[in-house]
Amino acid sequence: MQENWLSNAEAPLTIAVVGMGKIGLPLAVRYAQQGHRVIGCDINAQVVETINAGRSHVHEEPELLTEVPRLAHEGNLSATQDTATAVQQASVVVIIVPVFIDANHQIDFTMIDAATKAVGTGLRAGTLVIYETTLPVGTTVHRLAPLLEQQAQLQAGKDFLLAYSPERVSSGSIFRDLQRYPKVIGGITPASTEAAKIFYERVLQAITITMATTDEAEFVKLIETTYRDVNIALANEYARYADTHKLNVMAAIAAANTQPYSHIHTPGIGVGGHCIPVYPYFLFANPLDQPGDETTIRLARHARFINDAMAMYAADCLEAILGPLVKQAVLILGIAYRGNVRETAFTSASLLRDALRKRGAMVYAHDPLFSDDELRQWGYTPLPAEQEEKIVALILQSDHKSYHTLDVTRFGRCRVLLDGRHALYEERNSIEEAGIRYVAIGDGTFMRTQQNCSAEQAIVSVVG
């Protein structure tokens, strides 16, 4: 079944990359840079037109600005909405279409199911299909393989090769990460695993780690992201303890981390993004679990509640300093889930906005990466210039570079700046010289009262 390309290291490949988003496009570019012909597939006509015109619609990766036009002009990179036809031409298909969770934290397979069916329609015998989307354990074998087989009328592992290899990159550093991190691979058969290994060693020159099954490879990615969520939750527990006992959590963590077995992350007012706040639910909300299986993942569930409750804790902090927030004007600095990244997926800013509004505060938002219209579109109220004098508190939610030079004297009535990311510590003197109190989560500079502990109550009420 194995195609000639497995034994011919010199022949350029035709690769279909399904999903031209913030990870799919850099992957396609990386493959094309190695001299392979890459066809990007996407249901969005504007994305396809942009790529074929030699422009990048993804702006977080500077390399794309030069490489997309060059590779499109040379003919190594093109795009289409016709996934089936692209797959018919390809010897390798890489699928990087997202799986989401809904408002009730239930897993939504709609997009990847549709992409899988489109791939199956054009799938030929001998093709290698690889999924890179983060998936609940068992999804490749029990959900996606049957969809491919049904559409293609071919048998996975016998007529075509099928493997899973999770993406392990971050927005803004994808090309660096592709070189830095080993590629984890698991196939549904030994031949599938070996083919995927050969593919990634050719197109990425990557170190590869092979797992026994696709299930095990899926598990790897969930371990990575859940570890970070649990670690941050532990740091947030330490931060609340530090505030209660007037200790400096960052100084204590820095000292503790000089011991080689301590790797405590940074506490803050919440965890956002496409990955960390989402993928733990793939472990304890796996649709393939049997009744009772969810009890095997308890710590990750508690960590999710702890991290989401940090927005409420931030509101507690302000009330401990300012008193009741009713009709007090508060400005959230940054709605992006991470500093210097124009992304709002599961941003803590929304939780923070809601927690402040529940206390009766007048909540405004600012973000240099978004226009006022975009802020409104996401449910935030932009701050008019004439309202700056009404702001009594600033909360740093996104560590954007521009906030390090923010002129806080513009906010004449502001009494406190809550640094939710421990990012402005070096600027604290200039902040306090402006008459604004600088406070960071876990710096121990304020004492909460029994009445001001809604975040703790929320966690206890949910996790017992």
C-alpha positions as CSV (number, residue, x, y, z in Angstrom):
1,M,0.0,0.0,0.0
2,Q,2.8,2.4,0.8
3,E,3.4,5.0,-2.0
4,N,6.7,5.6,-3.7
5,W,7.3,8.7,-1.8
6,L,8.0,6.7,1.4
7,S,11.1,5.2,-0.3
8,N,12.0,8.2,-2.5
9,A,13.4,11.0,-0.3
10,E,14.1,13.2,-3.3
11,A,10.7,13.4,-4.9
12,P,8.6,16.5,-4.0
13,L,5.2,15.7,-2.4
14,T,1.8,17.0,-3.1
15,I,0.3,17.8,0.3
16,A,-3.2,18.9,1.1
17,V,-3.5,21.0,4.3
18,V,-7.2,21.2,5.4
19,G,-7.8,24.3,7.4
20,M,-5.9,27.5,6.6
21,G,-6.2,29.1,10.0
22,K,-3.5,30.5,12.3
23,I,-1.7,27.1,12.4
24,G,-2.7,25.6,9.1
25,L,-1.3,28.4,7.0
26,P,2.1,28.3,8.7
27,L,2.2,24.5,8.3
28,A,1.5,24.9,4.6
29,V,4.2,27.5,4.2
30,R,6.7,25.4,6.1
31,Y,6.0,22.4,3.8
32,A,6.2,24.6,0.7
33,Q,9.5,26.0,1.8
34,Q,11.0,22.5,1.5
35,G,10.0,22.4,-2.2
36,H,6.8,20.5,-1.9
37,R,3.6,21.4,-3.6
38,V,1.0,22.4,-1.1
39,I,-2.7,22.9,-1.6
40,G,-4.5,24.7,1.2
41,C,-8.1,23.9,1.7
42,D,-10.6,26.1,3.4
43,I,-14.4,26.7,3.4
44,N,-13.8,30.5,3.6
45,A,-13.7,32.0,0.1
46,Q,-12.0,35.1,1.3
47,V,-9.2,33.1,2.9
48,V,-8.7,31.2,-0.4
49,E,-8.7,34.3,-2.5
50,T,-6.2,36.0,-0.2
51,I,-3.7,33.2,-0.3
52,N,-4.0,32.8,-4.1
53,A,-3.4,36.5,-4.4
54,G,-0.1,36.0,-2.5
55,R,-1.2,37.6,0.8
56,S,-1.4,36.3,4.3
57,H,-4.6,36.6,6.3
58,V,-2.7,35.5,9.5
59,H,-0.7,38.5,10.9
60,E,0.8,37.0,14.1
61,E,3.7,35.3,12.2
62,P,6.0,37.9,10.5
63,E,7.5,35.2,8.2
64,L,4.2,34.8,6.5
65,L,4.2,38.3,5.1
66,T,7.2,37.5,2.9
67,E,6.8,33.7,2.4
68,V,3.1,33.5,1.3
69,P,3.7,35.9,-1.7
70,R,6.9,34.2,-2.7
71,L,5.6,30.6,-2.5
72,A,2.3,31.5,-4.2
73,H,4.3,33.2,-7.0
74,E,6.5,30.2,-7.4
75,G,3.5,27.9,-7.6
76,N,4.3,25.8,-4.5
77,L,1.4,27.2,-2.5
78,S,-2.2,27.6,-3.6
79,A,-5.6,27.4,-2.0
80,T,-9.0,26.0,-2.8
81,Q,-12.5,25.5,-1.4
82,D,-12.7,22.2,-3.2
83,T,-11.2,19.9,-0.6
84,A,-12.1,16.7,-2.3
85,T,-10.3,17.6,-5.5
86,A,-7.2,18.7,-3.6
87,V,-7.2,15.4,-1.7
88,Q,-7.4,13.5,-5.0
89,Q,-4.1,15.1,-6.0
90,A,-2.3,14.6,-2.7
91,S,-0.2,11.8,-1.4
92,V,-0.4,13.3,2.2
93,V,-3.4,15.1,3.8
94,V,-2.9,17.1,7.0
95,I,-6.1,18.1,8.8
96,I,-6.0,21.0,11.2
97,V,-9.6,22.1,11.6
98,P,-10.7,23.1,15.1
99,V,-12.8,21.3,17.6
100,F,-14.6,23.6,20.0
101,I,-16.6,23.5,23.2
102,D,-20.0,25.2,23.5
103,A,-21.3,27.4,26.3
104,N,-22.1,24.3,28.3
105,H,-18.6,22.9,27.8
106,Q,-19.9,20.2,25.5
107,I,-17.6,19.2,22.7
108,D,-18.6,20.4,19.2
109,F,-17.2,18.2,16.4
110,T,-19.2,20.0,13.6
111,M,-16.3,21.5,11.7
112,I,-13.9,18.5,11.9
113,D,-16.7,16.1,10.9
114,A,-17.5,18.2,7.8
115,A,-13.8,18.4,6.9
116,T,-13.4,14.7,7.4
117,K,-16.3,13.9,5.1
118,A,-14.8,16.2,2.4
119,V,-11.5,14.5,2.7
120,G,-13.1,11.1,2.5
121,T,-14.9,12.1,-0.7
122,G,-11.6,12.6,-2.5
123,L,-9.4,10.0,-0.7
124,R,-7.4,7.6,-2.8
125,A,-5.8,4.3,-1.8
126,G,-2.3,4.7,-0.5
127,T,-2.8,8.2,0.8
128,L,-1.5,9.2,4.3
129,V,-4.0,11.1,6.4
130,I,-2.8,12.9,9.5
131,Y,-4.9,14.8,12.1
132,E,-3.2,17.6,14.0
133,T,-6.2,19.0,15.7
134,T,-6.3,18.5,19.5
135,L,-8.9,15.8,20.1
136,P,-10.5,13.8,22.9
137,V,-8.8,10.4,23.4
138,G,-10.2,7.9,21.0
139,T,-11.5,10.3,18.4
140,T,-9.2,9.4,15.5
141,V,-10.0,5.7,15.7
142,H,-13.7,5.7,16.8
143,R,-15.1,8.8,15.1
144,L,-12.9,10.1,12.3
145,A,-11.7,6.8,10.8
146,P,-15.2,5.5,10.3
147,L,-16.2,8.8,8.6
148,L,-13.3,8.6,6.2
149,E,-14.0,4.9,5.5
150,Q,-17.7,5.5,4.8
151,Q,-17.0,8.4,2.4
152,A,-14.1,6.8,0.6
153,Q,-15.3,3.2,0.7
154,L,-11.7,2.3,1.8
155,Q,-10.4,0.7,4.9
156,A,-8.2,2.7,7.3
157,G,-4.9,1.0,7.9
158,K,-5.4,-1.4,4.9
159,D,-6.2,0.8,2.0
160,F,-5.0,4.2,3.3
161,L,-2.6,5.2,6.1
162,L,-4.0,7.1,9.1
163,A,-2.1,8.8,12.0
164,Y,-2.5,11.5,14.6
165,S,0.2,14.1,15.5
166,P,-0.9,17.0,17.7
167,E,0.1,20.5,16.9
168,R,2.4,21.8,19.7
169,V,2.9,25.5,18.7
170,S,1.8,28.9,20.0
171,S,0.6,31.9,18.1
172,G,3.4,34.3,17.3
173,S,6.2,31.7,17.4
174,I,4.9,28.9,15.2
175,F,7.9,28.6,12.9
176,R,10.3,28.6,15.9
177,D,8.2,26.0,17.7
178,L,8.1,23.7,14.7
179,Q,11.9,23.5,14.9
180,R,12.1,23.4,18.7
181,Y,9.6,20.8,19.8
182,P,9.6,17.1,18.9
183,K,6.7,15.8,16.8
184,V,4.6,13.3,18.6
185,I,3.1,10.6,16.3
186,G,0.7,7.7,16.7
187,G,-0.7,5.7,13.8
188,I,-3.6,3.2,13.7
189,T,-1.1,0.6,12.4
190,P,2.7,0.3,12.5
191,A,2.8,1.2,8.8
192,S,0.8,4.4,9.5
193,T,3.1,5.4,12.3
194,E,6.2,4.8,10.2
195,A,4.8,6.8,7.2
196,A,3.9,9.8,9.4
197,K,7.4,9.6,11.0
198,I,9.1,9.7,7.6
199,F,6.8,12.5,6.5
200,Y,7.5,14.8,9.4
201,E,11.3,14.1,9.3
202,R,11.2,15.2,5.6
203,V,9.0,18.3,5.8
204,L,10.0,19.6,9.2
205,Q,13.4,18.0,9.8
206,A,11.8,17.3,13.2
207,I,12.8,15.0,16.0
208,T,9.9,12.5,16.3
209,I,8.5,10.6,19.2
210,T,6.3,7.6,18.2
211,M,3.5,6.4,20.5
212,A,1.9,3.0,20.6
213,T,-1.5,4.2,19.3
214,T,-3.4,7.3,18.1
215,D,-5.2,7.3,21.5
216,E,-1.9,7.7,23.3
217,A,-0.8,10.5,21.0
218,E,-4.1,12.3,21.6
219,F,-3.5,11.8,25.3
220,V,-0.1,13.5,25.1
221,K,-1.5,16.8,24.0
222,L,-4.2,16.8,26.6
223,I,-1.6,16.1,29.3
224,E,0.5,19.1,28.1
225,T,-2.3,21.6,28.2
226,T,-4.0,20.3,31.3
227,Y,-0.7,20.4,33.2
228,R,-0.4,24.1,32.5
229,D,-4.0,24.8,33.6
230,V,-3.5,22.9,36.9
231,N,-0.1,24.5,37.5
232,I,-1.6,28.0,37.0
233,A,-4.5,27.0,39.3
234,L,-1.9,26.0,42.0
235,A,-0.1,29.4,41.5
236,N,-3.5,31.1,41.9
237,E,-4.1,29.2,45.2
238,Y,-0.7,30.4,46.4
239,A,-1.5,33.9,45.4
240,R,-4.8,34.0,47.4
241,Y,-2.9,32.5,50.4
242,A,-0.2,35.2,50.0
243,D,-2.8,38.0,50.0
244,T,-4.5,36.5,53.1
245,H,-1.2,36.3,55.0
246,K,0.5,39.5,53.6
247,L,3.2,37.6,51.7
248,N,4.7,38.2,48.3
249,V,3.8,35.2,46.1
250,M,6.1,36.1,43.2
251,A,9.2,36.4,45.4
252,A,8.3,33.1,47.0
253,I,7.7,31.3,43.7
254,A,10.9,32.7,42.3
255,A,12.8,31.3,45.2
256,A,11.0,28.0,45.1
257,N,11.7,27.6,41.4
258,T,15.4,27.6,42.0
259,Q,14.9,24.0,43.2
260,P,15.0,21.9,40.1
261,Y,11.8,20.0,40.8
262,S,9.7,23.1,41.3
263,H,8.2,24.8,38.1
264,I,5.4,26.9,39.4
265,H,3.8,29.2,36.8
266,T,2.7,32.8,37.2
267,P,-0.7,33.5,38.9
268,G,-3.1,35.9,37.3
269,I,-6.7,36.9,36.8
270,G,-7.6,34.0,34.5
271,V,-6.5,31.7,31.7
272,G,-7.6,32.3,28.1
273,G,-6.9,31.1,24.6
274,H,-7.8,28.3,22.3
275,C,-6.0,25.7,24.3
276,I,-5.6,25.8,28.0
277,P,-9.1,26.7,29.1
278,V,-10.7,24.3,26.5
279,Y,-8.8,21.0,26.3
280,P,-9.2,19.9,29.9
281,Y,-12.9,19.5,29.0
282,F,-11.8,16.9,26.4
283,L,-10.6,14.8,29.3
284,F,-13.5,15.0,31.6
285,A,-16.2,15.5,29.0
286,N,-15.1,12.9,26.5
287,P,-18.2,11.6,24.6
288,L,-16.6,8.2,24.4
289,D,-16.4,7.8,28.2
290,Q,-18.5,5.2,30.0
291,P,-20.7,6.4,32.9
292,G,-18.4,7.1,35.9
293,D,-15.3,7.6,33.9
294,E,-15.4,11.3,34.5
295,T,-14.4,10.7,38.2
296,T,-10.9,9.7,37.1
297,I,-10.1,13.3,36.2
298,R,-10.9,15.4,39.3
299,L,-7.9,17.7,39.7
300,A,-8.2,19.2,36.2
301,R,-11.9,19.9,36.9
302,H,-11.1,21.8,40.1
303,A,-8.3,23.7,38.4
304,R,-10.8,25.0,35.7
305,F,-13.1,26.4,38.4
306,I,-10.2,28.0,40.3
307,N,-8.8,29.7,37.2
308,D,-12.2,30.9,36.0
309,A,-13.0,32.3,39.5
310,M,-9.9,34.5,39.4
311,A,-11.9,37.2,37.6
312,M,-14.3,37.3,40.6
313,Y,-11.3,37.4,42.9
314,A,-9.9,40.4,41.1
315,A,-13.3,42.1,41.7
316,D,-12.9,41.1,45.4
317,C,-9.5,42.7,45.5
318,L,-10.9,46.0,44.2
319,E,-13.7,46.0,46.7
320,A,-11.3,45.3,49.5
321,I,-9.5,48.5,48.5
322,L,-12.2,50.8,47.2
323,G,-15.3,49.6,48.9
324,P,-18.5,48.8,47.0
325,L,-18.1,49.1,43.2
326,V,-21.6,50.3,42.6
327,K,-21.5,53.1,39.9
328,Q,-17.7,53.1,40.1
329,A,-16.0,53.3,36.7
330,V,-13.4,50.6,36.0
331,L,-11.3,50.2,32.9
332,I,-10.1,46.8,31.7
333,L,-6.8,47.2,29.9
334,G,-6.8,44.6,27.1
335,I,-9.4,42.1,25.9
336,A,-7.0,39.8,24.1
337,Y,-6.4,36.5,25.9
338,R,-2.6,37.1,25.7
339,G,-0.4,40.1,25.4
340,N,0.5,41.3,21.9
341,V,-1.8,38.7,20.3
342,R,-4.9,39.8,18.4
343,E,-7.0,36.9,19.7
344,T,-10.0,36.9,22.1
345,A,-10.7,33.1,22.4
346,F,-12.0,32.4,25.9
347,T,-10.4,35.6,27.1
348,S,-10.5,36.3,30.9
349,A,-11.6,39.8,30.0
350,S,-15.2,38.6,29.5
351,L,-15.3,36.9,32.9
352,L,-13.8,40.0,34.5
353,R,-16.3,42.3,32.8
354,D,-19.2,40.1,34.0
355,A,-17.8,39.9,37.6
356,L,-17.5,43.7,37.8
357,R,-20.9,44.3,36.3
358,K,-22.5,42.0,38.9
359,R,-21.1,44.4,41.6
360,G,-22.7,47.3,39.9
361,A,-19.6,48.8,38.3
362,M,-19.5,50.8,35.1
363,V,-17.1,48.7,33.1
364,Y,-15.1,50.1,30.1
365,A,-12.5,48.3,28.0
366,H,-9.5,49.4,26.0
367,D,-7.2,47.4,23.7
368,P,-4.8,48.8,21.2
369,L,-5.2,45.8,18.9
370,F,-8.9,46.3,18.4
371,S,-11.0,49.2,17.2
372,D,-13.9,50.6,19.2
373,D,-16.4,48.9,16.8
374,E,-14.6,45.6,17.4
375,L,-14.8,46.1,21.2
376,R,-18.5,46.7,20.9
377,Q,-18.8,43.6,18.7
378,W,-17.3,41.5,21.5
379,G,-19.6,43.0,24.1
380,Y,-17.4,45.6,25.6
381,T,-17.9,49.4,26.1
382,P,-15.0,51.5,24.7
383,L,-13.9,54.4,26.9
384,P,-14.7,57.8,25.5
385,A,-12.0,60.4,26.1
386,E,-14.3,62.5,28.1
387,Q,-14.9,59.6,30.5
388,E,-11.3,59.2,31.5
389,E,-11.7,61.4,34.5
390,K,-14.3,59.1,35.9
391,I,-12.1,56.0,36.1
392,V,-11.3,54.9,39.7
393,A,-9.6,51.6,38.9
394,L,-7.5,50.1,36.1
395,I,-7.1,46.4,35.6
396,L,-4.3,45.1,33.4
397,Q,-5.8,42.0,31.8
398,S,-3.6,41.7,28.6
399,D,0.2,42.3,28.9
400,H,0.4,44.4,25.7
401,K,3.7,46.1,25.1
402,S,2.1,49.5,24.8
403,Y,0.7,49.3,28.4
404,H,4.2,49.5,29.7
405,T,4.3,53.1,28.6
406,L,0.7,54.0,29.4
407,D,0.3,57.6,30.7
408,V,-1.7,56.8,33.9
409,T,-1.9,60.5,34.7
410,R,-4.7,60.7,32.2
411,F,-7.0,59.1,34.8
412,G,-7.1,61.9,37.4
413,R,-9.5,60.1,39.8
414,C,-7.9,56.7,39.5
415,R,-7.0,55.2,42.9
416,V,-5.7,51.8,42.1
417,L,-4.1,49.8,39.3
418,L,-4.6,46.0,39.6
419,D,-1.9,44.2,37.7
420,G,-3.5,41.0,36.7
421,R,-0.5,39.7,34.9
422,H,2.4,40.7,37.1
423,A,3.7,42.6,34.1
424,L,4.0,46.2,35.4
425,Y,6.1,45.6,38.5
426,E,9.1,47.6,37.1
427,E,6.7,50.5,36.3
428,R,5.1,50.5,39.8
429,N,7.1,53.5,41.1
430,S,5.9,55.8,38.3
431,I,2.4,54.5,38.8
432,E,2.4,55.3,42.5
433,E,4.1,58.7,41.8
434,A,0.9,59.5,39.9
435,G,-1.1,58.9,43.1
436,I,-2.3,55.5,41.9
437,R,-1.9,52.5,44.2
438,Y,-0.2,49.6,42.5
439,V,-1.5,46.1,43.4
440,A,-0.7,42.7,41.9
441,I,-2.5,39.4,42.5
442,G,-0.8,37.8,45.5
443,D,1.5,40.6,46.5
444,G,0.1,40.6,50.0
445,T,-0.5,44.3,50.1
446,F,-4.1,44.1,51.1
447,M,-6.2,42.0,53.5
448,R,-9.5,40.6,52.4
449,T,-12.5,40.6,54.8
450,Q,-14.9,37.7,55.4
451,Q,-17.5,39.7,53.4
452,N,-15.1,40.1,50.5
453,C,-14.5,36.5,49.5
454,S,-17.0,35.7,46.7
455,A,-14.4,33.9,44.6
456,E,-13.6,31.5,47.4
457,Q,-17.3,30.9,48.0
458,A,-17.9,30.2,44.3
459,I,-15.1,27.6,44.2
460,V,-16.2,25.9,47.4
461,S,-19.8,25.7,46.2
462,V,-18.9,24.1,42.9
463,V,-16.1,21.7,43.8
464,G,-17.1,21.0,47.4
